[in-house]
Amino acid sequence: MKIGIVSASTRINRISHRIALSLNKELEQRKQNPQLIDLKEWDLPVFEERIDRLENPEKRLLDLKNLLLDCEAFIFLSPEYNGAIASGLKNFMDLYAKEPFMHKPIGVATGSTGAMGGIRAAYQLQQNILTIHGLPHPRMLTVGRMHEVLNEDGEVLEEAFGNTQAKFLDLFLDFAQRFES
Ligand SMILES: Cc1cc2nc3c(=O)[nH]c(=O)nc-3n(C[C@H](O)[C@H](O)[C@H](O)COP(=O)(O)O)c2cc1C
């Protein structure tokens, strides 16, 4: 299954991106077809208008739209900043919604260096996903102390976290595969 992992961890010396790397590895091991969509690399412009209403959108913006249209499901990964999702993720959703996300399963993953794992951002993100007509999975992956449970390459350092992530993916894939065409 082609699953877009949208990483909204764009900060200098970012840490939450490790979660995206780890999910990517796990999905590959499970013989899925993850597509890591790193918003730091895409460097999207600050929102001016929806992609379909831009007069002359850059080709690379249309390339990303096509990549998104091709994905059958997504996992959105965001750090929690000031009790909210990363603004880059909101910017991304505002630019591309709703067509590429319509009626597609979308998993929520958030991270923080504190104990709470970005739970406020996670609940917000579920609401945002509904608004763009995606189907948020009820089980969210909220990763606390993420700098301790994952290394820079997204390798799992704590077994308990590995089990939590595996359970999240078990449930998400079960859900997402029900929508496979
Ligand atoms: C602007 C800013 C706001 C933050 N707000 C929160 C917050 O609301 N809740 C939280 O648990 N951690 C917060 N933190 C700490 C982050 O969990 C930590 O910096 C983490 O590494 C951010 O993810 P990133 O490395 O992918 O940017 C904040 C960090 C920054 C830079």
The ligand as an ORCA input file, in Angstrom:
! r2SCAN-3c Opt
* xyz 0 1
  C       8.457     26.873     19.281
  C       8.412     25.678     20.187
  C       7.278     25.430     20.931
  C       7.192     24.279     21.724
  N       6.024     23.979     22.355
  C       5.893     22.780     22.958
  C       4.621     22.355     23.440
  O       3.628     23.035     23.339
  N       4.530     21.130     24.016
  C       5.626     20.310     24.145
  O       5.489     19.196     24.678
  N       6.840     20.678     23.698
  C       6.997     21.889     23.092
  N       8.217     22.270     22.604
  C       9.366     21.390     22.790
  C       9.407     20.368     21.655
  O       8.763     19.171     22.068
  C      10.845     20.021     21.221
  O      11.564     21.198     20.937
  C      10.857     19.109     20.019
  O      12.184     18.757     19.714
  C      10.180     19.770     18.824
  O      10.177     18.925     17.700
  P      11.233     19.152     16.500
  O      12.581     18.838     17.071
  O      10.824     18.194     15.446
  O      11.128     20.568     16.095
  C       8.315     23.405     21.815
  C       9.459     23.707     21.067
  C       9.508     24.803     20.256
  C      10.733     25.031     19.413
*
